[in-house]
Amino acid sequence: MKIVECFIYKKPERKHYNVTPTESIDLLTAAEMINQVGGFESEIRVLNEGMNAEYTGDNSRLLSEIGGDFKFTEYQKAFAALFKYYSRVLDALDIETIRKDPYLESCWISTEQKQPLA
């Protein structure tokens, strides 16, 4: 919200910005943090070890506009807030739309037999 507020009062120089913390984390670390804030431990399996093509956002354009001393929310706090939000709105989520996600076919849930999440 602080970033949105900055651009309400200041006309942006460009149309597109990466809104991402300066420090990146890998997906395994993110998954482990989500397990922690969720209060239960889902199995985390790495199907292909090693790093794939890195995808992180470069926030230098954003920081040059709003000030380089901007403090982003810590990942742990952000995941906790997002988890709390989704816990509140869980009953309102459109599960069928979520299941139509084309990337979901690559995700699996833990059961005795390997079952696609979709």
Biotite code that builds the C-alpha atoms (Angstrom):
import biotite.structure as struc

atoms = struc.array([
    struc.Atom([0.000, 0.000, 0.000], chain_id="A", res_id=1, res_name="MET", atom_name="CA", element="C"),
    struc.Atom([2.881, 2.367, 0.679], chain_id="A", res_id=2, res_name="LYS", atom_name="CA", element="C"),
    struc.Atom([4.064, 1.998, -2.908], chain_id="A", res_id=3, res_name="ILE", atom_name="CA", element="C"),
    struc.Atom([0.578, 2.642, -4.277], chain_id="A", res_id=4, res_name="VAL", atom_name="CA", element="C"),
    struc.Atom([0.349, 5.711, -2.048], chain_id="A", res_id=5, res_name="GLU", atom_name="CA", element="C"),
    struc.Atom([3.669, 6.998, -3.438], chain_id="A", res_id=6, res_name="CYS", atom_name="CA", element="C"),
    struc.Atom([2.311, 6.895, -6.974], chain_id="A", res_id=7, res_name="PHE", atom_name="CA", element="C"),
    struc.Atom([-0.980, 8.519, -6.028], chain_id="A", res_id=8, res_name="ILE", atom_name="CA", element="C"),
    struc.Atom([0.913, 11.643, -5.031], chain_id="A", res_id=9, res_name="TYR", atom_name="CA", element="C"),
    struc.Atom([3.676, 11.450, -7.628], chain_id="A", res_id=10, res_name="LYS", atom_name="CA", element="C"),
    struc.Atom([3.248, 10.860, -11.355], chain_id="A", res_id=11, res_name="LYS", atom_name="CA", element="C"),
    struc.Atom([5.387, 7.839, -12.267], chain_id="A", res_id=12, res_name="PRO", atom_name="CA", element="C"),
    struc.Atom([8.095, 8.283, -14.890], chain_id="A", res_id=13, res_name="GLU", atom_name="CA", element="C"),
    struc.Atom([7.365, 4.875, -16.443], chain_id="A", res_id=14, res_name="ARG", atom_name="CA", element="C"),
    struc.Atom([4.408, 2.530, -16.864], chain_id="A", res_id=15, res_name="LYS", atom_name="CA", element="C"),
    struc.Atom([5.884, -0.701, -15.477], chain_id="A", res_id=16, res_name="HIS", atom_name="CA", element="C"),
    struc.Atom([7.724, -1.546, -12.274], chain_id="A", res_id=17, res_name="TYR", atom_name="CA", element="C"),
    struc.Atom([8.800, -4.736, -10.520], chain_id="A", res_id=18, res_name="ASN", atom_name="CA", element="C"),
    struc.Atom([7.456, -4.562, -6.989], chain_id="A", res_id=19, res_name="VAL", atom_name="CA", element="C"),
    struc.Atom([9.717, -7.036, -5.267], chain_id="A", res_id=20, res_name="THR", atom_name="CA", element="C"),
    struc.Atom([12.085, -6.995, -2.323], chain_id="A", res_id=21, res_name="PRO", atom_name="CA", element="C"),
    struc.Atom([15.731, -6.392, -3.103], chain_id="A", res_id=22, res_name="THR", atom_name="CA", element="C"),
    struc.Atom([16.740, -9.679, -1.463], chain_id="A", res_id=23, res_name="GLU", atom_name="CA", element="C"),
    struc.Atom([15.573, -12.753, -3.397], chain_id="A", res_id=24, res_name="SER", atom_name="CA", element="C"),
    struc.Atom([14.829, -16.181, -1.963], chain_id="A", res_id=25, res_name="ILE", atom_name="CA", element="C"),
    struc.Atom([14.591, -19.548, -3.683], chain_id="A", res_id=26, res_name="ASP", atom_name="CA", element="C"),
    struc.Atom([11.335, -21.499, -3.990], chain_id="A", res_id=27, res_name="LEU", atom_name="CA", element="C"),
    struc.Atom([12.399, -24.135, -1.468], chain_id="A", res_id=28, res_name="LEU", atom_name="CA", element="C"),
    struc.Atom([12.978, -21.467, 1.190], chain_id="A", res_id=29, res_name="THR", atom_name="CA", element="C"),
    struc.Atom([9.614, -19.874, 0.347], chain_id="A", res_id=30, res_name="ALA", atom_name="CA", element="C"),
    struc.Atom([7.860, -23.258, 0.648], chain_id="A", res_id=31, res_name="ALA", atom_name="CA", element="C"),
    struc.Atom([9.523, -23.897, 4.016], chain_id="A", res_id=32, res_name="GLU", atom_name="CA", element="C"),
    struc.Atom([8.404, -20.467, 5.284], chain_id="A", res_id=33, res_name="MET", atom_name="CA", element="C"),
    struc.Atom([4.845, -21.145, 4.125], chain_id="A", res_id=34, res_name="ILE", atom_name="CA", element="C"),
    struc.Atom([4.887, -24.446, 6.032], chain_id="A", res_id=35, res_name="ASN", atom_name="CA", element="C"),
    struc.Atom([5.997, -22.566, 9.154], chain_id="A", res_id=36, res_name="GLN", atom_name="CA", element="C"),
    struc.Atom([3.357, -19.839, 9.004], chain_id="A", res_id=37, res_name="VAL", atom_name="CA", element="C"),
    struc.Atom([0.639, -22.338, 8.102], chain_id="A", res_id=38, res_name="GLY", atom_name="CA", element="C"),
    struc.Atom([1.098, -24.293, 11.287], chain_id="A", res_id=39, res_name="GLY", atom_name="CA", element="C"),
    struc.Atom([1.390, -27.627, 9.509], chain_id="A", res_id=40, res_name="PHE", atom_name="CA", element="C"),
    struc.Atom([4.053, -29.281, 7.434], chain_id="A", res_id=41, res_name="GLU", atom_name="CA", element="C"),
    struc.Atom([3.260, -30.212, 3.850], chain_id="A", res_id=42, res_name="SER", atom_name="CA", element="C"),
    struc.Atom([5.807, -32.457, 2.226], chain_id="A", res_id=43, res_name="GLU", atom_name="CA", element="C"),
    struc.Atom([8.155, -30.462, 0.017], chain_id="A", res_id=44, res_name="ILE", atom_name="CA", element="C"),
    struc.Atom([9.678, -32.505, -2.761], chain_id="A", res_id=45, res_name="ARG", atom_name="CA", element="C"),
    struc.Atom([12.194, -31.297, -5.285], chain_id="A", res_id=46, res_name="VAL", atom_name="CA", element="C"),
    struc.Atom([11.672, -33.220, -8.501], chain_id="A", res_id=47, res_name="LEU", atom_name="CA", element="C"),
    struc.Atom([14.745, -31.862, -10.297], chain_id="A", res_id=48, res_name="ASN", atom_name="CA", element="C"),
    struc.Atom([17.634, -30.795, -8.108], chain_id="A", res_id=49, res_name="GLU", atom_name="CA", element="C"),
    struc.Atom([19.707, -27.762, -8.927], chain_id="A", res_id=50, res_name="GLY", atom_name="CA", element="C"),
    struc.Atom([18.750, -24.362, -10.159], chain_id="A", res_id=51, res_name="MET", atom_name="CA", element="C"),
    struc.Atom([16.643, -23.784, -13.209], chain_id="A", res_id=52, res_name="ASN", atom_name="CA", element="C"),
    struc.Atom([16.582, -20.464, -15.002], chain_id="A", res_id=53, res_name="ALA", atom_name="CA", element="C"),
    struc.Atom([16.561, -17.790, -12.325], chain_id="A", res_id=54, res_name="GLU", atom_name="CA", element="C"),
    struc.Atom([13.592, -15.480, -12.245], chain_id="A", res_id=55, res_name="TYR", atom_name="CA", element="C"),
    struc.Atom([13.793, -12.601, -9.886], chain_id="A", res_id=56, res_name="THR", atom_name="CA", element="C"),
    struc.Atom([12.581, -9.078, -10.303], chain_id="A", res_id=57, res_name="GLY", atom_name="CA", element="C"),
    struc.Atom([14.882, -6.099, -10.534], chain_id="A", res_id=58, res_name="ASP", atom_name="CA", element="C"),
    struc.Atom([13.408, -3.360, -8.362], chain_id="A", res_id=59, res_name="ASN", atom_name="CA", element="C"),
    struc.Atom([16.036, -0.711, -9.152], chain_id="A", res_id=60, res_name="SER", atom_name="CA", element="C"),
    struc.Atom([13.613, 1.273, -11.326], chain_id="A", res_id=61, res_name="ARG", atom_name="CA", element="C"),
    struc.Atom([11.043, 1.304, -8.522], chain_id="A", res_id=62, res_name="LEU", atom_name="CA", element="C"),
    struc.Atom([13.582, 2.272, -5.876], chain_id="A", res_id=63, res_name="LEU", atom_name="CA", element="C"),
    struc.Atom([14.917, 5.111, -8.021], chain_id="A", res_id=64, res_name="SER", atom_name="CA", element="C"),
    struc.Atom([11.392, 6.581, -8.085], chain_id="A", res_id=65, res_name="GLU", atom_name="CA", element="C"),
    struc.Atom([10.289, 6.068, -4.492], chain_id="A", res_id=66, res_name="ILE", atom_name="CA", element="C"),
    struc.Atom([13.641, 6.257, -2.735], chain_id="A", res_id=67, res_name="GLY", atom_name="CA", element="C"),
    struc.Atom([16.276, 3.609, -2.258], chain_id="A", res_id=68, res_name="GLY", atom_name="CA", element="C"),
    struc.Atom([15.726, 3.469, 1.492], chain_id="A", res_id=69, res_name="ASP", atom_name="CA", element="C"),
    struc.Atom([12.281, 1.858, 1.112], chain_id="A", res_id=70, res_name="PHE", atom_name="CA", element="C"),
    struc.Atom([11.794, -1.049, 3.534], chain_id="A", res_id=71, res_name="LYS", atom_name="CA", element="C"),
    struc.Atom([9.930, -4.024, 2.130], chain_id="A", res_id=72, res_name="PHE", atom_name="CA", element="C"),
    struc.Atom([7.916, -6.360, 4.333], chain_id="A", res_id=73, res_name="THR", atom_name="CA", element="C"),
    struc.Atom([9.975, -9.354, 5.449], chain_id="A", res_id=74, res_name="GLU", atom_name="CA", element="C"),
    struc.Atom([9.094, -12.568, 3.604], chain_id="A", res_id=75, res_name="TYR", atom_name="CA", element="C"),
    struc.Atom([8.010, -14.365, 6.800], chain_id="A", res_id=76, res_name="GLN", atom_name="CA", element="C"),
    struc.Atom([5.633, -11.526, 7.730], chain_id="A", res_id=77, res_name="LYS", atom_name="CA", element="C"),
    struc.Atom([4.277, -11.278, 4.187], chain_id="A", res_id=78, res_name="ALA", atom_name="CA", element="C"),
    struc.Atom([3.599, -15.029, 3.970], chain_id="A", res_id=79, res_name="PHE", atom_name="CA", element="C"),
    struc.Atom([1.898, -14.916, 7.384], chain_id="A", res_id=80, res_name="ALA", atom_name="CA", element="C"),
    struc.Atom([-0.359, -12.029, 6.307], chain_id="A", res_id=81, res_name="ALA", atom_name="CA", element="C"),
    struc.Atom([-1.222, -13.764, 3.033], chain_id="A", res_id=82, res_name="LEU", atom_name="CA", element="C"),
    struc.Atom([-1.950, -17.041, 4.845], chain_id="A", res_id=83, res_name="PHE", atom_name="CA", element="C"),
    struc.Atom([-4.215, -15.213, 7.300], chain_id="A", res_id=84, res_name="LYS", atom_name="CA", element="C"),
    struc.Atom([-6.067, -13.523, 4.430], chain_id="A", res_id=85, res_name="TYR", atom_name="CA", element="C"),
    struc.Atom([-6.653, -16.767, 2.516], chain_id="A", res_id=86, res_name="TYR", atom_name="CA", element="C"),
    struc.Atom([-7.776, -18.481, 5.722], chain_id="A", res_id=87, res_name="SER", atom_name="CA", element="C"),
    struc.Atom([-10.474, -15.816, 6.090], chain_id="A", res_id=88, res_name="ARG", atom_name="CA", element="C"),
    struc.Atom([-11.708, -16.058, 2.483], chain_id="A", res_id=89, res_name="VAL", atom_name="CA", element="C"),
    struc.Atom([-11.253, -19.794, 1.934], chain_id="A", res_id=90, res_name="LEU", atom_name="CA", element="C"),
    struc.Atom([-14.980, -20.478, 1.608], chain_id="A", res_id=91, res_name="ASP", atom_name="CA", element="C"),
    struc.Atom([-15.333, -17.749, -1.026], chain_id="A", res_id=92, res_name="ALA", atom_name="CA", element="C"),
    struc.Atom([-12.578, -19.064, -3.309], chain_id="A", res_id=93, res_name="LEU", atom_name="CA", element="C"),
    struc.Atom([-13.648, -20.400, -6.707], chain_id="A", res_id=94, res_name="ASP", atom_name="CA", element="C"),
    struc.Atom([-11.982, -23.809, -6.538], chain_id="A", res_id=95, res_name="ILE", atom_name="CA", element="C"),
    struc.Atom([-13.014, -24.758, -10.100], chain_id="A", res_id=96, res_name="GLU", atom_name="CA", element="C"),
    struc.Atom([-11.219, -21.727, -11.532], chain_id="A", res_id=97, res_name="THR", atom_name="CA", element="C"),
    struc.Atom([-8.154, -22.581, -9.476], chain_id="A", res_id=98, res_name="ILE", atom_name="CA", element="C"),
    struc.Atom([-8.271, -26.159, -10.774], chain_id="A", res_id=99, res_name="ARG", atom_name="CA", element="C"),
    struc.Atom([-8.282, -24.866, -14.371], chain_id="A", res_id=100, res_name="LYS", atom_name="CA", element="C"),
    struc.Atom([-4.836, -23.333, -13.820], chain_id="A", res_id=101, res_name="ASP", atom_name="CA", element="C"),
    struc.Atom([-2.681, -24.797, -16.629], chain_id="A", res_id=102, res_name="PRO", atom_name="CA", element="C"),
    struc.Atom([0.366, -24.930, -14.340], chain_id="A", res_id=103, res_name="TYR", atom_name="CA", element="C"),
    struc.Atom([-1.496, -26.963, -11.734], chain_id="A", res_id=104, res_name="LEU", atom_name="CA", element="C"),
    struc.Atom([-1.011, -30.192, -13.687], chain_id="A", res_id=105, res_name="GLU", atom_name="CA", element="C"),
    struc.Atom([2.612, -30.102, -12.547], chain_id="A", res_id=106, res_name="SER", atom_name="CA", element="C"),
    struc.Atom([1.603, -30.026, -8.859], chain_id="A", res_id=107, res_name="CYS", atom_name="CA", element="C"),
    struc.Atom([0.920, -33.138, -6.818], chain_id="A", res_id=108, res_name="TRP", atom_name="CA", element="C"),
    struc.Atom([-0.676, -33.786, -3.456], chain_id="A", res_id=109, res_name="ILE", atom_name="CA", element="C"),
    struc.Atom([0.654, -36.361, -1.023], chain_id="A", res_id=110, res_name="SER", atom_name="CA", element="C"),
    struc.Atom([-1.509, -39.486, -0.941], chain_id="A", res_id=111, res_name="THR", atom_name="CA", element="C"),
    struc.Atom([-0.739, -43.180, -1.075], chain_id="A", res_id=112, res_name="GLU", atom_name="CA", element="C"),
    struc.Atom([-1.115, -42.968, -4.839], chain_id="A", res_id=113, res_name="GLN", atom_name="CA", element="C"),
    struc.Atom([0.290, -40.003, -6.708], chain_id="A", res_id=114, res_name="LYS", atom_name="CA", element="C"),
    struc.Atom([-2.742, -37.849, -7.481], chain_id="A", res_id=115, res_name="GLN", atom_name="CA", element="C"),
    struc.Atom([-2.786, -34.628, -9.489], chain_id="A", res_id=116, res_name="PRO", atom_name="CA", element="C"),
    struc.Atom([-4.046, -31.660, -7.497], chain_id="A", res_id=117, res_name="LEU", atom_name="CA", element="C"),
    struc.Atom([-6.363, -30.618, -10.330], chain_id="A", res_id=118, res_name="ALA", atom_name="CA", element="C"),
])
